Amino acid sequence: MAYAPARNEVDPMPFVRSLWRRALPVAFPAVEDREIVPRLAAKEEDLVPGPFGILQPRTGAAPVDPQELSVVLVPAIAYDRRGYRLGYGGGYYDRFLPRLGRAAVTAGLVYDALLLAELPAEGHDRPVQWVLTETRRLGPFSPWKEPV
């Protein structure tokens, strides 16, 4: 599962386009009833503005069971060196990440300038397994350890 970037998030769409050229399935988060529902998109035209103006799959696009996702790219404003993220405060990914299967790999994309030493983490927060910047790869972190 990828994401369409909002504000100044790292843009994963060049990578997504390469997956589409290989006819590989790519899910995107659709916000429905304050929850993330992964839905398939086969091309950029399948993405439309969602509740916050962020592109998401059209209503009716095929849903994907979170347990079936193999890789999830997780957007953020910033990440820390432990894999914890600073989001926009809606809690969407905080509620979504625990629904993934244990085999799913989670990766946060962030610019070097927004990779911080430590962010505050709360009891419901789970780190991503990998943090990727333009010059670094940090991880793996365990998303299954006890919450902070």
C-alpha positions as CSV (number, residue, x, y, z in Angstrom):
1,M,0.0,0.0,0.0
2,A,1.4,3.4,-1.0
3,Y,-0.1,6.9,-0.5
4,A,-0.6,10.0,-2.5
5,P,1.5,12.8,-0.9
6,A,0.0,15.7,1.0
7,R,1.7,18.9,1.8
8,N,5.5,18.3,2.0
9,E,5.5,14.5,2.4
10,V,8.0,12.4,0.4
11,D,6.3,11.6,-2.9
12,P,6.2,7.8,-3.6
13,M,4.4,8.1,-6.9
14,P,7.5,7.6,-9.1
15,F,7.9,4.2,-7.4
16,V,4.2,3.5,-7.7
17,R,4.3,4.2,-11.4
18,S,7.1,1.7,-11.8
19,L,5.0,-0.9,-10.1
20,W,2.0,-0.1,-12.4
21,R,4.2,-0.4,-15.5
22,R,5.0,-4.0,-14.3
23,A,1.2,-4.6,-13.8
24,L,1.7,-5.1,-10.0
25,P,-1.3,-4.3,-7.7
26,V,-1.0,-1.2,-5.6
27,A,-3.5,-0.2,-2.8
28,F,-3.9,3.3,-1.5
29,P,-5.6,4.3,1.8
30,A,-9.2,5.5,1.4
31,V,-10.7,7.3,4.4
32,E,-14.1,5.9,5.2
33,D,-15.9,6.5,8.5
34,R,-12.7,7.8,10.1
35,E,-10.9,4.6,9.2
36,I,-8.4,3.6,6.5
37,V,-9.7,1.1,4.0
38,P,-7.0,-0.1,1.6
39,R,-8.4,0.0,-2.0
40,L,-6.7,-0.9,-5.3
41,A,-5.8,1.7,-7.9
42,A,-4.4,0.6,-11.3
43,K,-3.5,4.1,-12.6
44,E,-3.4,7.7,-11.4
45,E,-6.8,8.4,-13.0
46,D,-8.2,5.9,-10.4
47,L,-7.3,8.4,-7.6
48,V,-9.7,11.2,-6.7
49,P,-9.7,13.8,-3.8
50,G,-10.9,12.3,-0.6
51,P,-12.2,13.9,2.6
52,F,-9.1,16.0,3.3
53,G,-8.3,16.7,-0.4
54,I,-5.7,13.8,-0.4
55,L,-6.0,11.6,-3.4
56,Q,-7.5,8.2,-2.7
57,P,-9.1,5.4,-4.8
58,R,-12.6,6.0,-6.2
59,T,-15.5,4.8,-4.3
60,G,-16.2,1.2,-5.3
61,A,-12.5,0.3,-6.0
62,A,-11.7,-3.2,-4.8
63,P,-10.9,-3.3,-1.1
64,V,-7.8,-5.1,0.2
65,D,-7.8,-7.0,3.5
66,P,-5.1,-5.3,5.7
67,Q,-3.9,-8.8,6.6
68,E,-3.1,-9.4,2.9
69,L,-0.8,-6.3,2.5
70,S,2.8,-7.2,2.1
71,V,4.4,-3.7,2.2
72,V,2.9,-0.5,3.6
73,L,4.5,2.9,3.0
74,V,3.5,5.2,5.8
75,P,3.4,9.0,5.3
76,A,4.5,11.4,8.0
77,I,5.5,15.0,8.7
78,A,8.6,13.6,10.5
79,Y,10.1,10.4,11.8
80,D,12.5,9.7,14.6
81,R,15.5,7.3,14.8
82,R,13.3,4.7,16.5
83,G,10.7,4.5,13.7
84,Y,8.0,6.6,15.4
85,R,6.2,9.2,13.3
86,L,4.6,12.6,13.6
87,G,1.4,12.6,11.7
88,Y,-1.4,15.2,11.3
89,G,-3.2,14.2,14.5
90,G,-6.2,12.2,13.1
91,G,-5.0,8.9,14.4
92,Y,-5.8,7.1,11.1
93,Y,-2.5,5.2,10.9
94,D,-2.4,4.6,14.6
95,R,-5.7,2.7,14.2
96,F,-4.7,1.1,10.9
97,L,-1.2,-0.3,11.6
98,P,-2.3,-2.8,14.3
99,R,-4.7,-4.3,11.7
100,L,-1.8,-5.5,9.4
101,G,-0.7,-9.1,9.3
102,R,2.5,-9.9,11.1
103,A,4.3,-10.5,7.8
104,A,3.6,-7.0,6.5
105,V,6.7,-4.7,6.2
106,T,6.1,-1.1,7.1
107,A,8.3,1.7,5.9
108,G,8.3,5.4,6.6
109,L,9.6,7.8,3.9
110,V,11.0,11.1,5.2
111,Y,13.5,13.7,4.2
112,D,16.8,13.8,6.1
113,A,16.0,17.2,7.5
114,L,12.9,15.7,9.1
115,L,14.5,12.7,10.7
116,L,14.7,13.6,14.3
117,A,16.5,12.0,17.3
118,E,13.3,11.3,19.2
119,L,9.6,12.2,19.0
120,P,7.1,11.8,21.8
121,A,5.4,8.5,21.6
122,E,2.1,7.5,23.3
123,G,0.8,4.1,24.3
124,H,-1.1,3.5,21.1
125,D,1.9,4.4,18.8
126,R,3.7,1.7,16.9
127,P,6.9,2.3,15.0
128,V,7.4,1.5,11.4
129,Q,10.0,-1.2,10.7
130,W,12.1,0.9,8.4
131,V,12.7,4.6,8.0
132,L,14.0,5.6,4.6
133,T,15.5,9.0,3.7
134,E,17.3,10.2,0.6
135,T,20.6,9.1,2.2
136,R,19.8,6.6,5.0
137,R,18.0,3.4,5.8
138,L,17.3,2.9,9.5
139,G,15.8,-0.3,11.0
140,P,14.6,-2.8,11.4
141,F,12.4,-1.7,14.3
142,S,9.9,-4.0,15.9
143,P,6.3,-2.9,15.4
144,W,5.1,-5.7,17.7
145,K,7.0,-4.7,20.9
146,E,5.0,-3.3,23.8
147,P,3.8,0.2,23.1
148,V,5.6,3.2,24.7
